[in-house]
Amino acid sequence: MSHSYTFDALPRPVVEPGEFAFAAVGLDHGHIFGMTDGLVGAGATVTWVFDDDPARAAAFAKQYPTARVASSEQEVLDDPEVRLIATAAIPSQRASIGLRAIEAGKHAFVDKAPLTTFAQLDAVREATARTGLLYAVYYGERVHSEAAILADQLVERGAIGRVLQVVCFGPHRVGSGRPDWFYDPAQYGGILCDIGSHNFDQILHYTRAAGGRVSMSTIANYAHPETPGLQDFGDAHVILDNGATGYVRVDWFTPDGLGVFGDGRTLLLGTDGYIELRKYIDITTDNGGGQLFLVNQNTQQRFDANGMTGFPYFGRLIRDCLDGTETAMSQAHALMAAELSLHAQAGATLVGSSSHASVLTP
């Protein structure tokens, strides 16, 4: 049995060409392309790019011809037309770039993990409160996934009642050719801080909680003794301030037989039903990614979310920068997700065999 739901209209560009200029500074992670595509799709124009690697900056400019290659970060900061700086630098460097953008009177848009230390968190909170400028975060597993956006619309319509628990699985594949910082927890922040931050964002968002506490967390290097700084497994249990709970498990154990980087799934348990998201692949079927499964008192349905929602976050972020609002994501939420990831990482129990005892927490 199926049930009919109405959904939001697909988002459209929110500004005219040239009305909202932004720059990309720090291209260490490929997420910068998703961040840029999202903003450009919502009407923004990327006008500058800077990276310490000139070849990387040149490749970005070739892909986005409106972007000029800057000779320095300062050249970008000095341009009064630039309203926002987007960065996917090494995680430990993102806060400093974002803070320099804010001090130059520009909004910051940083890849997850948005920061790696409590000192950085304090500095960002102080700067945003003092200036009113945004330190926006690209929690792409929610804001750049149509299945995740569709789930939000269904929750908003009461399809599963009050959300009681969110369970997130974020498996990834290590692959080859990773840079040195990928194996240094002081630079990537640890597994729960880094890829886990996606999931703390989802837990807070879907439960509509404002905060919470980490009741348990673990990290391990189970199978990569040749790179002892890599944490290849992490999990955490969170108790939210509204009584809901969350669980996250992240790892680097995607087998080669899977056709995508990871079988990312999110499960929402509500008082009147549940939702499962199969974001990147629906194994053994031809459905592809972007699948949402809904079961409630009226129906059991599968939705192919591809093409259903678009990505409204980016247009809302642009308007927030222009209008002084927080419709895309509140600043408090963005930083609370980061804070939970820091607490989970800092309080994690190291598990695994003694041969892996050299794994360090940041």
C-alpha positions in Angstrom: 0.0 0.0 0.0 1.3 3.5 -0.9 0.5 6.9 0.4 0.7 10.2 -1.4 2.9 13.0 0.0 3.5 16.5 -1.4 7.0 17.8 -1.4 8.7 21.1 -1.8 9.3 22.6 -5.2 12.8 22.2 -6.7 15.1 25.1 -5.7 16.0 27.7 -8.3 18.9 30.2 -8.4 18.4 32.9 -5.8 20.6 35.6 -7.2 21.4 37.0 -10.7 24.7 36.2 -12.3 27.5 38.3 -10.7 25.3 39.3 -7.7 27.1 37.0 -5.2 30.8 36.5 -5.7 32.8 33.9 -3.7 36.3 32.5 -3.7 37.8 29.0 -3.1 40.9 29.0 -0.8 42.5 25.6 0.1 41.8 22.7 -2.2 43.2 19.8 -0.2 39.9 17.8 -0.2 37.8 17.1 -3.2 34.7 18.3 -1.4 35.6 21.8 -2.6 34.1 20.8 -6.0 30.8 19.8 -4.4 30.8 23.0 -2.4 31.5 25.1 -5.5 29.0 23.3 -7.7 26.3 23.8 -5.1 26.9 27.5 -4.8 27.2 28.0 -8.6 24.0 26.0 -9.1 22.2 28.4 -6.8 23.4 31.4 -8.8 26.7 32.4 -7.1 29.9 33.2 -9.1 33.3 31.9 -8.1 35.7 34.7 -8.9 39.0 33.7 -7.2 40.9 30.5 -6.3 44.0 30.2 -4.2 46.0 27.1 -3.2 49.6 26.6 -2.1 49.8 24.1 -5.0 49.7 26.3 -8.2 48.9 23.3 -10.4 45.9 22.5 -8.2 44.7 26.1 -8.4 45.1 26.1 -12.2 43.1 22.9 -12.6 40.3 24.4 -10.5 40.3 27.6 -12.6 40.2 25.5 -15.8 37.1 23.7 -14.4 35.5 27.0 -13.3 36.6 29.7 -15.9 35.1 32.6 -13.9 37.8 32.0 -11.2 41.1 33.8 -11.5 44.1 32.3 -9.8 45.2 34.5 -7.0 48.9 35.1 -6.1 48.1 34.8 -2.4 45.2 34.3 0.1 45.5 38.0 1.0 44.7 39.0 -2.6 41.4 37.2 -2.2 40.7 38.7 1.2 41.4 42.2 -0.1 38.7 42.0 -2.8 35.6 43.8 -1.5 33.4 42.1 -4.0 34.0 38.6 -2.5 31.3 37.9 0.0 32.2 34.4 1.0 35.4 32.2 1.3 34.9 28.5 0.7 37.7 26.1 1.9 38.4 22.4 1.9 41.9 22.7 3.2 43.5 20.2 5.6 41.0 19.9 8.5 43.3 21.4 11.1 43.7 24.5 8.9 40.1 25.1 8.1 39.3 27.2 11.2 42.3 29.5 10.6 41.3 30.2 7.0 37.6 30.7 8.0 38.6 33.1 10.8 40.8 35.1 8.5 37.8 35.4 6.1 35.6 36.6 8.9 38.1 39.2 10.1 38.3 40.4 6.5 34.5 41.0 6.6 33.5 37.9 4.7 31.5 34.8 5.5 33.2 31.5 5.7 32.1 28.2 4.2 34.2 25.3 5.4 34.2 21.6 4.6 33.6 19.1 7.4 35.2 18.6 9.8 34.9 22.3 10.3 37.6 22.4 13.1 39.7 20.0 15.1 40.3 21.5 18.5 38.2 23.0 21.3 40.4 26.2 21.1 39.3 26.6 17.4 35.7 26.0 18.4 35.9 28.8 21.0 37.5 31.1 18.5 34.9 30.5 15.9 32.1 31.1 18.4 33.6 34.3 19.5 34.2 35.6 16.0 30.7 34.8 14.7 29.0 36.3 17.8 31.1 39.4 17.5 30.8 40.0 13.8 27.4 38.5 12.9 29.2 36.7 10.0 28.6 33.1 9.2 31.0 30.1 9.7 28.9 27.8 7.6 29.7 24.1 7.3 29.4 21.7 4.4 27.9 18.6 6.1 27.5 17.1 2.6 26.1 13.8 3.6 22.9 15.6 4.6 22.8 18.9 2.6 24.1 17.4 -0.6 22.0 14.2 -0.6 18.5 14.2 -2.1 17.6 11.2 0.0 18.6 13.0 3.1 16.7 16.1 2.1 13.6 14.1 1.3 13.8 12.4 4.7 13.7 15.8 6.3 10.6 16.8 4.3 8.9 13.6 5.4 9.9 14.2 9.1 8.5 17.7 8.8 5.2 16.4 7.5 4.9 14.0 10.4 5.3 10.8 8.4 7.0 8.9 11.2 5.9 11.0 14.2 8.4 12.2 16.6 12.0 11.1 15.9 13.3 9.0 18.8 16.6 7.8 17.4 18.9 8.4 14.5 21.5 5.7 13.6 24.2 6.7 11.0 26.7 4.4 9.3 29.5 6.1 7.4 31.8 3.5 5.9 34.6 4.8 3.6 37.3 3.2 1.4 40.9 4.1 2.1 42.0 3.6 -1.4 45.5 4.6 -2.5 47.4 7.8 -3.0 46.2 9.5 0.1 48.3 12.5 1.3 50.4 12.4 4.4 47.9 14.4 6.5 45.3 11.7 6.0 47.3 9.5 8.4 48.1 12.2 11.0 45.3 12.6 13.6 46.7 16.0 14.6 45.8 17.2 11.0 42.6 15.2 10.3 41.3 15.4 13.8 40.6 11.7 14.4 37.9 9.6 12.7 35.0 10.7 14.9 35.9 14.4 14.5 36.5 14.1 10.7 34.0 11.8 9.0 31.9 11.4 12.1 31.0 15.1 12.1 28.6 14.4 9.2 26.7 12.1 11.4 26.5 14.3 14.5 24.9 16.9 12.2 22.3 14.4 11.0 21.5 13.2 14.5 20.9 16.7 15.8 19.0 17.7 12.7 16.5 14.9 12.4 15.8 14.7 16.1 15.4 18.5 16.2 17.7 18.6 19.2 19.7 21.7 20.2 22.5 19.7 21.9 23.4 16.6 23.8 26.2 14.7 25.4 28.3 11.8 24.2 27.8 8.8 26.6 30.2 6.4 24.9 32.7 6.4 22.1 35.5 4.2 20.8 38.2 4.4 18.2 40.6 1.8 16.8 43.2 0.9 14.2 42.1 -2.7 13.6 43.8 -3.5 10.3 46.3 -0.8 9.3 49.3 -1.2 11.5 51.5 0.1 8.7 49.9 3.6 9.2 49.4 3.7 13.0 48.0 7.3 12.9 45.0 6.1 10.9 41.9 5.4 13.0 40.0 2.9 10.8 37.0 2.5 13.1 35.0 4.7 15.4 31.6 4.8 17.0 29.7 6.9 19.5 26.4 7.0 21.4 24.7 10.4 22.0 21.9 11.4 24.3 20.1 14.5 23.1 18.7 17.3 25.2 15.1 16.4 24.1 15.4 12.8 25.2 16.1 11.3 21.7 19.3 9.3 21.1 21.8 8.8 18.3 24.4 6.3 17.3 27.2 6.7 14.8 29.6 4.2 13.3 32.3 5.3 10.9 35.1 3.2 9.4 37.5 2.7 6.5 36.5 -0.9 5.7 34.6 -0.6 2.4 35.5 -3.8 0.5 36.7 -3.6 -3.1 33.6 -5.5 -4.3 31.4 -2.5 -3.6 30.8 -0.2 -6.5 30.9 3.0 -4.5 33.2 4.5 -1.8 30.8 3.4 1.0 27.4 2.0 1.7 26.3 5.0 3.7 23.0 4.5 5.5 20.9 6.5 8.0 17.9 5.1 9.9 15.4 7.3 11.6 13.1 5.7 14.2 9.9 7.6 15.0 6.9 7.0 17.2 4.8 6.2 14.2 7.2 4.6 11.7 10.8 4.6 10.4 12.8 5.7 7.5 16.0 4.1 6.0 18.2 6.0 3.7 20.5 4.1 1.3 22.4 7.2 0.0 25.0 5.9 -2.4 24.0 2.4 -3.4 21.1 -0.1 -3.0 23.2 -3.3 -3.1 22.1 -6.2 -5.4 19.5 -4.0 -7.1 19.6 -1.6 -10.1 18.0 1.2 -8.0 21.3 3.1 -7.6 21.8 5.5 -4.7 19.5 8.1 -3.4 16.9 5.6 -2.1 14.5 6.2 0.8 12.4 3.5 2.4 9.4 4.6 4.5 7.3 2.5 6.8 4.5 3.9 8.9 0.9 3.3 10.0 -0.3 3.8 6.4 2.3 2.5 4.0 5.5 0.9 3.1 7.2 2.7 0.2 10.4 3.2 -1.6 11.2 6.6 -3.0 13.9 7.2 -5.6 14.9 10.7 -4.4 17.0 11.6 -7.4 15.6 14.7 -9.0 12.9 15.1 -6.3 14.4 17.8 -4.0 17.5 19.4 -5.5 19.8 21.0 -2.9 18.1 24.0 -1.2 20.9 24.5 1.3 23.1 26.4 -1.1 20.5 29.0 -2.2 19.5 29.5 1.4 23.1 30.0 2.4 23.6 32.7 -0.2 20.4 34.4 1.0 21.6 34.1 4.6 24.8 35.9 3.7 22.9 38.7 1.9 20.0 39.0 4.3 21.6 38.4 7.7 19.4 35.3 8.3 20.1 31.6 9.3 17.7 29.7 7.1 20.2 27.2 5.7 21.5 26.0 9.0 21.7 27.9 12.3 25.2 28.8 13.5 24.4 27.1 16.8 23.6 23.9 15.1 26.7 23.9 12.8 29.0 24.3 15.8 27.1 22.0 18.1 27.6 19.2 15.6 31.3 20.0 15.6 31.4 20.2 19.4 29.8 16.7 19.8 32.4 15.3 17.4 35.2 16.8 19.4 33.8 15.4 22.7 33.3 12.0 21.0 36.9 12.0 19.8 38.5 13.4 22.9 36.7 10.9 25.2 37.0 7.8 23.0 38.3 4.6 24.4 41.0 3.0 22.3 40.0 -0.6 21.4 41.7 -3.4 19.4 44.7 -5.6 19.9 47.9 -4.5 21.6 49.7 -4.5 18.3 47.7 -1.4 17.5 48.4 0.4 20.7 50.4 3.2 19.0 47.2 4.8 17.6 47.1 8.3 19.0 44.2 10.6 19.7 44.7 14.3 18.8 
